[in-house]
Each structure stands twice: as C-alpha cells, then as structure tokens.
Amino acid sequence: MLSQEEQDFIQLHADQDPHQIALSGKKYPNFDLGKLASQIQARQKLARKLPFWVSQANLFFPASISLEQASSEVTANFKANIVHGNVLDASGGMGVDSAAFAKKANQVMYVERQQDLKEITAYNHAQLGCKNIQHVLGDGLAYLNQATTTFDFIYLDPARRNAKGDKVLLFKDCEPNVLDFLPMIQDKSQLLLKTSPLLDLDRAIFELNGVDKIWIVCVKNEVKEILFLKSKDATQNPLIEVIELNLKNSLLFSGTLETEKSKQTNFGPMSNFLYEPHPGLLKAGFFKSVETESIFKLNSNTHLYSSKELDTKFPGKSFRVIERGPLDIGWLKKHLPNNKVNISTRNFPGKPDDLRKKLKLGEGGDFTLFGYRNYQNKVELALTQKCHD
C-alpha cells in the first residue's frame, strides 16, 4: 500500500498542511501527492483517536467517512473485554474494533461489502500482526445466514447515515438494518451493538425487544458511544453502566430505568455545595438515582444537585458555593473584582453567552457562575468554586 519512500515522505511532512502538499507537484514529481496528502490528513485527524495506529508508519488509512465512524483505540479495547470465543464483525469498516477483538477472541471474522476497504483493512491487520482475523468480502447478514460456524458474539456498528448522507437514529434506517439480525441470536450467540450517543435508550430497548445490558461509554466527560448486549435472555429493564474510560476505576455509576422511574425526588434550596452530574449519567437518564440521603435536587427540570456537606463520591463535578442571589451584578461585584467568570446554565432562560452579556462579565478565572431555576421554580444564580480532589 505504501512504499518505504512514501512512508518516509509522510513521516517527514506529518505536521504540514496537506492541502499545500497536494499542490506541490512540481517540487515532488516522483510522488502521487494526492495520495500522500490524504494519508497525512488522515493521520492528523486520528492523532488522538488512534495514537498507536498513527504511530505505525506502514499503515494505510481509508476514505474519511470510515475514519469518522471508526471506534477510538480506548473504546475498542473496552469492547474487546466484553467478547470472547468466535466473533463475527458483521459491519467491517476500518477494522479498529476487529483488531481489538483479536487480542481477546479465539477467532474474528471480519465482513465488509466494499472491496477497497476490505483490502485496506486486511493489509493493516497484517501489519499490526493480527493473525486470527479472517477477511470476507460480502454482506454481513448474508454471510451469517450461510455460515456453518457458530459465533459467540455478533458485533454490529452500523452506518448511521442514509443514502443522502443525513444522520439516522432508528435501527431500521441504519445500514445494515440492525433488526434483521435479531433472529440470528441463538442459544450461544450474543449481539453486541454500537450506536450513536444520540440514541434514545427507552426506544432502543423497545425496538430491540429487550437487551441484557447497556454501557454508556465516555471519554473525558464526553459520551462517545452506547453499547447494547442482547441474548436470548434479554429484558426490558437491563442494567445500565456509565463508563468513564479516563478514570482508573472506569465504572462511574450503574442502575436501571425502572429503579429510576420509581424513585422519589427530594428538592431543596441551594446549600453549601453544588454538584453537576457527569454527562454519562444524564444520557442514562439517572436524574433521581444519583441522589442520596444528603444530596438533593434543585428542581425537577434542573439537573443540578446540592448538599450541606461535601460528598466526594458524587459521579460528576463538585463546587463549593460562595454565594447565591438574583440576576444582579451588585452582589457578584464583591467576589469578582476583575469581572471574569465561567458560566453554566441549566433549566434557565437563555444561554451562558446571553447571561454573560446581561451581566457584562468577562470569560475565565477560577469561579463558575451557575444560572438555574430553584426548587420554587424561580430563576437564581450561584457563584461557585470547583472542589479539587
């Protein structure tokens, strides 16, 4: 895929503008600069997502749509700890997940419909030393229908864009159609499904006719993907785990939607400490489950919490409350001599920038100003400072 000279060229120009390189034909007449510029551009895009892959000079990267949908190394490795035995990667793609599965599984069958992508991935897997992956050109469902092998896991990461390039959220609109694979789940087979962070969990559980488990997978406070595990033992009330891969103990929180729905909410006024839940908890819908005997919610639609004493185990960010008050710069001035503050709003009329303009405040500093509706449904501000571990 890449000659030694091409690899050397890419490494030498790794930090340069790919568009400028593509236009330097006269300077480098012996190179296909369009090809090399696209490889440099891909490596720049993937530097954080796939650091190990990018560090391998002999790897070749496919078209940008495949790069966009590919898992990151850290999320692929998390999924690899779920699977075992014989694994079918029925939606192929760039093969990041397959490469991770190969470290844990006995055998991985990679199926991809695009011949060029299948050939690129097979080449990359060989360069990475993945010897227990077989590469098949074809349709994943068609392959599964005629396969004589029993798979312990069927992995699907369907394309979430339609023919027009628009994003889709329903399983039936994905490519391949996830629902077509459900009859393939036999006594020994389990389906591991990767979906968009935008997917509604209740609707997904309903569409899949129950699942065994759900993982909300996050990296550095950002929800990256949602995973569903489904077998013949699927339930309408699966365990949901919120995972933060940036933490040493990655399990941030766990619970079920039924427990969440049945829990009573405690409301109260802002006290000494304010808590902002991790985005993974908000995605899971654990608005009430996160409460404890000492931590209460500010308002049913304000996903902020407070307590008198600091709870160091709260799954999110913690802030010490300096003072709270109305939408008035008067009481804020004595705390903000340089008129600089970070602003966050929840269940609040207007965006942070609107509040910043109204109060004529600059951006930055050590304090965070929260705008929210309190337990009396009145608009209120709280000036806080982040609690450090």
C-alpha positions as CSV (number, residue, x, y, z in Angstrom):
1,M,0.0,0.0,0.0
2,L,2.9,2.4,0.9
3,S,6.4,2.1,-0.4
4,Q,9.3,2.9,2.0
5,E,9.9,6.1,0.2
6,E,6.2,7.1,0.6
7,Q,6.3,6.2,4.3
8,D,9.4,8.3,4.8
9,F,7.7,11.2,2.9
10,I,4.6,11.0,5.2
11,Q,6.7,11.0,8.3
12,L,8.8,13.9,7.2
13,H,5.8,16.0,6.3
14,A,3.5,14.8,9.1
15,D,2.8,18.2,10.6
16,Q,2.5,20.2,7.4
17,D,-0.7,21.4,5.7
18,P,-2.0,18.5,3.5
19,H,-3.6,20.9,1.0
20,Q,-0.3,22.7,0.4
21,I,1.4,19.3,-0.1
22,A,-1.2,18.3,-2.6
23,L,-0.3,21.4,-4.7
24,S,3.5,20.8,-4.6
25,G,3.6,18.6,-7.7
26,K,6.5,20.4,-9.4
27,K,8.6,20.1,-6.2
28,Y,8.0,16.3,-5.9
29,P,7.4,14.9,-9.4
30,N,8.1,11.3,-8.4
31,F,5.2,11.1,-5.8
32,D,1.5,10.8,-6.0
33,L,0.9,13.8,-3.8
34,G,-2.9,13.5,-3.7
35,K,-2.5,10.0,-2.2
36,L,0.2,11.1,0.3
37,A,-1.7,14.3,1.3
38,S,-4.8,12.3,2.1
39,Q,-2.7,10.0,4.3
40,I,-1.1,12.9,6.1
41,Q,-4.6,14.5,6.6
42,A,-6.0,11.2,8.0
43,R,-3.1,10.8,10.4
44,Q,-3.6,14.4,11.7
45,K,-7.3,13.8,12.2
46,L,-6.7,10.5,14.0
47,A,-3.7,11.5,16.2
48,R,-5.8,11.5,19.4
49,K,-8.3,8.9,18.4
50,L,-5.9,6.2,17.2
51,P,-2.4,7.2,18.5
52,F,-0.9,3.7,18.2
53,W,-2.2,3.2,14.6
54,V,-0.9,6.7,13.6
55,S,2.5,5.8,15.1
56,Q,2.8,2.9,12.7
57,A,4.4,4.3,9.5
58,N,3.4,1.3,7.4
59,L,-0.4,1.6,7.9
60,F,-2.7,2.9,5.2
61,F,-5.8,4.9,6.0
62,P,-9.1,4.7,4.0
63,A,-11.6,7.4,3.0
64,S,-12.7,10.0,5.5
65,I,-16.2,8.5,6.1
66,S,-14.6,5.3,7.5
67,L,-12.3,7.4,9.7
68,E,-15.3,9.3,11.1
69,Q,-17.2,6.2,12.2
70,A,-14.3,4.1,13.4
71,S,-14.0,3.5,17.1
72,S,-11.2,5.0,19.1
73,E,-8.5,2.7,20.4
74,V,-9.6,3.2,24.0
75,T,-13.3,2.4,23.3
76,A,-12.3,-0.6,21.1
77,N,-10.3,-2.0,23.9
78,F,-13.2,-1.6,26.2
79,K,-15.4,-3.6,23.9
80,A,-12.8,-6.2,23.5
81,N,-13.1,-7.0,27.2
82,I,-16.8,-7.9,26.6
83,V,-16.3,-10.5,23.8
84,H,-14.7,-13.9,23.8
85,G,-14.6,-17.1,21.7
86,N,-15.5,-16.7,18.0
87,V,-16.6,-13.2,17.0
88,L,-18.2,-12.0,13.8
89,D,-17.7,-8.3,13.0
90,A,-20.6,-8.1,10.6
91,S,-20.2,-4.4,9.6
92,G,-16.4,-4.4,9.0
93,G,-15.3,-0.9,8.3
94,M,-11.8,0.3,9.2
95,G,-11.3,-2.7,11.5
96,V,-10.2,-0.9,14.7
97,D,-12.7,-3.0,16.7
98,S,-11.7,-6.2,14.9
99,A,-8.1,-5.6,15.8
100,A,-9.0,-5.1,19.4
101,F,-11.2,-8.2,19.4
102,A,-8.4,-10.3,18.0
103,K,-6.4,-9.8,21.3
104,K,-9.2,-11.4,23.3
105,A,-11.1,-13.7,21.0
106,N,-10.1,-17.1,19.5
107,Q,-11.1,-16.1,16.0
108,V,-12.5,-13.0,14.4
109,M,-14.4,-13.0,11.2
110,Y,-14.4,-9.5,9.5
111,V,-17.1,-8.9,6.8
112,E,-17.1,-5.8,4.6
113,R,-19.1,-5.0,1.4
114,Q,-16.6,-2.5,-0.1
115,Q,-13.7,-4.3,-1.7
116,D,-11.2,-1.5,-1.4
117,L,-12.0,-1.0,2.3
118,K,-11.8,-4.8,2.9
119,E,-8.4,-4.9,1.2
120,I,-7.0,-1.9,3.1
121,T,-8.2,-3.3,6.4
122,A,-6.7,-6.8,5.7
123,Y,-3.4,-5.1,4.9
124,N,-3.5,-3.0,8.1
125,H,-4.4,-6.0,10.2
126,A,-1.5,-7.9,8.8
127,Q,0.9,-5.0,9.5
128,L,-0.4,-5.0,13.1
129,G,0.3,-8.7,13.5
130,C,-3.4,-9.8,13.8
131,K,-3.1,-13.4,12.8
132,N,-6.5,-14.7,14.0
133,I,-8.7,-12.4,11.7
134,Q,-10.3,-13.7,8.5
135,H,-11.4,-11.1,6.0
136,V,-14.5,-11.7,3.9
137,L,-15.9,-9.6,1.1
138,G,-19.7,-9.5,1.3
139,D,-22.8,-8.6,3.2
140,G,-22.7,-9.4,7.0
141,L,-26.3,-10.7,7.2
142,A,-26.0,-12.8,4.1
143,Y,-22.7,-14.3,5.4
144,L,-24.3,-15.1,8.7
145,N,-27.3,-16.8,7.0
146,Q,-25.0,-19.3,5.2
147,A,-22.2,-19.6,7.8
148,T,-21.6,-23.1,9.3
149,T,-19.6,-21.6,12.2
150,T,-21.4,-20.8,15.5
151,F,-20.4,-17.3,16.7
152,D,-20.3,-16.5,20.4
153,F,-20.7,-12.8,19.6
154,I,-22.1,-10.9,16.6
155,Y,-20.8,-7.3,16.6
156,L,-22.6,-4.6,14.7
157,D,-21.5,-1.0,14.2
158,P,-24.0,0.1,11.5
159,A,-23.6,3.2,9.3
160,R,-25.8,5.9,10.8
161,R,-26.3,7.9,7.6
162,N,-28.8,7.3,4.8
163,A,-28.1,7.5,1.0
164,K,-28.4,11.3,1.2
165,G,-25.8,11.5,3.9
166,D,-28.2,12.5,6.6
167,K,-27.9,11.1,10.1
168,V,-30.4,8.5,11.1
169,L,-31.4,7.3,14.6
170,L,-33.8,4.4,14.1
171,F,-32.3,0.9,13.8
172,K,-34.4,0.1,10.7
173,D,-32.8,3.1,8.9
174,C,-29.2,2.1,9.7
175,E,-27.1,0.2,7.2
176,P,-27.2,-2.7,7.8
177,N,-30.7,-2.8,9.4
178,V,-30.0,-3.9,12.9
179,L,-33.4,-5.5,13.3
180,D,-32.7,-8.0,10.6
181,F,-30.0,-9.6,12.8
182,L,-32.2,-10.2,15.8
183,P,-33.5,-13.7,14.6
184,M,-29.8,-14.7,14.3
185,I,-29.4,-14.6,18.1
186,Q,-29.4,-18.3,19.1
187,D,-28.7,-20.1,22.3
188,K,-25.0,-19.5,22.1
189,S,-24.9,-16.2,20.1
190,Q,-25.0,-12.7,21.6
191,L,-25.3,-9.4,19.8
192,L,-23.0,-6.6,20.7
193,L,-24.3,-3.4,19.1
194,K,-22.5,0.0,19.0
195,T,-24.8,3.0,18.5
196,S,-24.7,6.8,18.3
197,P,-24.6,8.8,21.6
198,L,-27.8,10.5,20.5
199,L,-29.9,7.3,20.6
200,D,-32.9,7.3,23.0
201,L,-32.5,4.3,25.4
202,D,-36.2,3.6,26.0
203,R,-36.9,3.5,22.3
204,A,-33.8,1.3,21.6
205,I,-34.8,-1.2,24.3
206,F,-38.3,-1.3,22.8
207,E,-37.1,-1.7,19.2
208,L,-34.6,-4.5,20.2
209,N,-37.4,-6.2,22.2
210,G,-35.2,-6.1,25.3
211,V,-31.5,-6.2,25.9
212,D,-29.2,-7.8,28.6
213,K,-27.1,-4.8,29.4
214,I,-26.3,-1.2,28.2
215,W,-23.0,0.6,28.5
216,I,-22.8,4.4,28.2
217,V,-19.1,4.7,27.2
218,C,-17.5,8.1,27.9
219,V,-14.0,9.6,27.5
220,K,-13.0,12.7,29.3
221,N,-16.6,13.7,30.2
222,E,-17.9,13.1,26.7
223,V,-20.3,10.3,25.7
224,K,-18.6,8.6,22.8
225,E,-20.9,5.6,22.1
226,I,-23.7,3.4,23.6
227,L,-23.3,-0.3,23.6
228,F,-26.2,-2.8,23.8
229,L,-25.7,-6.5,24.6
230,K,-28.5,-8.8,23.6
231,S,-29.0,-12.5,24.0
232,K,-32.0,-14.9,24.3
233,D,-32.2,-13.8,28.0
234,A,-32.9,-10.1,27.1
235,T,-35.0,-8.0,29.5
236,Q,-37.0,-4.8,29.2
237,N,-35.2,-3.5,32.4
238,P,-31.5,-4.0,31.7
239,L,-28.6,-2.9,33.9
240,I,-27.1,0.3,32.6
241,E,-23.5,1.1,33.4
242,V,-22.0,4.5,32.9
243,I,-18.3,4.1,32.0
244,E,-15.7,6.9,32.1
245,L,-12.5,5.5,30.5
246,N,-10.4,8.4,31.6
247,L,-10.8,7.1,35.2
248,K,-8.7,4.3,36.8
249,N,-12.0,2.8,38.1
250,S,-14.0,3.2,34.9
251,L,-17.4,2.2,36.3
252,L,-18.8,5.6,37.3
253,F,-22.4,4.6,38.1
254,S,-24.9,1.8,37.4
255,G,-28.7,1.3,37.7
256,T,-31.9,0.5,35.9
257,L,-34.6,2.7,34.3
258,E,-37.3,1.0,36.4
259,T,-35.5,2.0,39.6
260,E,-35.1,5.5,38.3
261,K,-38.8,5.8,37.5
262,S,-39.9,4.5,40.9
263,K,-37.6,6.7,42.9
264,Q,-39.0,9.7,44.8
265,T,-37.1,13.0,44.3
266,N,-36.1,15.3,47.1
267,F,-36.0,19.0,46.3
268,G,-34.4,21.8,48.3
269,P,-32.7,25.2,48.2
270,M,-29.1,25.6,47.2
271,S,-26.8,24.7,50.1
272,N,-23.0,24.7,50.7
273,F,-22.1,22.5,47.8
274,L,-23.3,22.2,44.2
275,Y,-23.0,19.1,42.0
276,E,-23.0,18.9,38.2
277,P,-23.6,15.3,37.1
278,H,-21.4,13.5,34.6
279,P,-22.8,13.7,31.0
280,G,-23.0,9.9,31.0
281,L,-25.5,10.0,33.9
282,L,-27.6,12.5,32.0
283,K,-27.6,10.3,28.9
284,A,-28.6,7.3,31.0
285,G,-31.4,9.3,32.5
286,F,-30.3,8.8,36.1
287,F,-31.7,12.1,37.3
288,K,-33.1,10.7,40.5
289,S,-30.9,7.7,41.1
290,V,-27.9,9.9,41.7
291,E,-29.5,11.4,44.8
292,T,-28.5,10.2,48.3
293,E,-29.8,11.0,51.8
294,S,-27.7,14.1,51.9
295,I,-27.8,15.2,48.2
296,F,-31.0,16.7,46.8
297,K,-32.1,18.1,43.5
298,L,-32.7,21.8,42.9
299,N,-35.7,21.4,40.6
300,S,-37.4,18.6,38.7
301,N,-36.1,20.0,35.4
302,T,-32.8,21.5,36.8
303,H,-30.2,18.7,36.7
304,L,-28.1,20.2,39.4
305,Y,-27.8,19.0,43.0
306,S,-26.8,20.3,46.3
307,S,-25.8,19.3,49.9
308,K,-24.8,20.8,53.2
309,E,-21.6,18.6,53.5
310,L,-19.3,17.7,50.6
311,D,-19.9,14.3,49.1
312,T,-16.6,13.3,47.4
313,K,-18.1,10.3,45.7
314,F,-20.7,12.1,43.6
315,P,-20.3,11.0,39.9
316,G,-19.6,14.4,38.4
317,K,-18.1,17.8,39.2
318,S,-18.3,19.3,42.7
319,F,-18.3,23.0,43.5
320,R,-18.2,25.0,46.8
321,V,-21.0,27.6,46.8
322,I,-19.6,31.1,47.7
323,E,-22.9,32.9,47.5
324,R,-26.3,32.7,45.7
325,G,-28.6,35.5,44.6
326,P,-30.8,37.1,41.9
327,L,-29.8,38.2,38.4
328,D,-28.0,41.2,39.6
329,I,-24.4,42.3,39.2
330,G,-24.4,44.0,42.6
331,W,-23.8,41.0,44.8
332,L,-21.4,39.5,42.3
333,K,-19.0,42.5,42.2
334,K,-17.5,42.0,45.6
335,H,-16.5,38.5,44.6
336,L,-15.4,39.2,41.0
337,P,-13.0,42.2,41.1
338,N,-11.9,41.5,37.6
339,N,-15.4,40.8,36.4
340,K,-14.3,37.4,34.9
341,V,-16.2,34.1,35.5
342,N,-17.0,30.8,33.8
343,I,-20.8,30.5,33.2
344,S,-23.0,27.4,33.1
345,T,-26.8,27.3,32.8
346,R,-29.4,24.6,33.5
347,N,-33.2,25.0,33.0
348,F,-32.5,28.7,32.6
349,P,-33.9,31.3,30.2
350,G,-31.1,32.0,27.7
351,K,-27.7,30.6,27.1
352,P,-24.5,31.3,29.0
353,D,-23.5,33.9,26.5
354,D,-26.8,35.7,27.0
355,L,-26.2,35.8,30.8
356,R,-22.7,37.0,30.3
357,K,-23.8,39.9,28.1
358,K,-26.6,40.8,30.5
359,L,-24.3,41.0,33.5
360,K,-21.4,42.4,31.4
361,L,-18.9,39.8,32.6
362,G,-15.7,38.5,31.0
363,E,-14.8,34.9,30.5
364,G,-12.3,32.8,32.5
365,G,-11.0,32.9,36.1
366,D,-11.3,30.5,39.0
367,F,-15.0,30.8,39.6
368,T,-18.1,29.3,37.9
369,L,-21.5,31.1,37.9
370,F,-24.5,28.8,37.6
371,G,-27.8,30.0,36.3
372,Y,-30.8,27.8,37.1
373,R,-34.4,27.5,38.4
374,N,-34.5,26.7,42.1
375,Y,-36.9,24.4,44.0
376,Q,-39.5,27.2,44.0
377,N,-39.1,27.4,40.2
378,K,-37.6,30.9,40.4
379,V,-34.5,31.9,38.4
380,E,-31.4,32.1,40.6
381,L,-27.6,32.4,40.3
382,A,-24.9,30.7,42.4
383,L,-21.3,31.7,42.4
384,T,-19.1,28.7,43.0
385,Q,-15.5,27.4,43.0
386,K,-14.6,23.9,41.9
387,C,-13.7,21.5,44.6
388,H,-10.3,19.8,43.8
389,D,-9.6,16.2,44.8
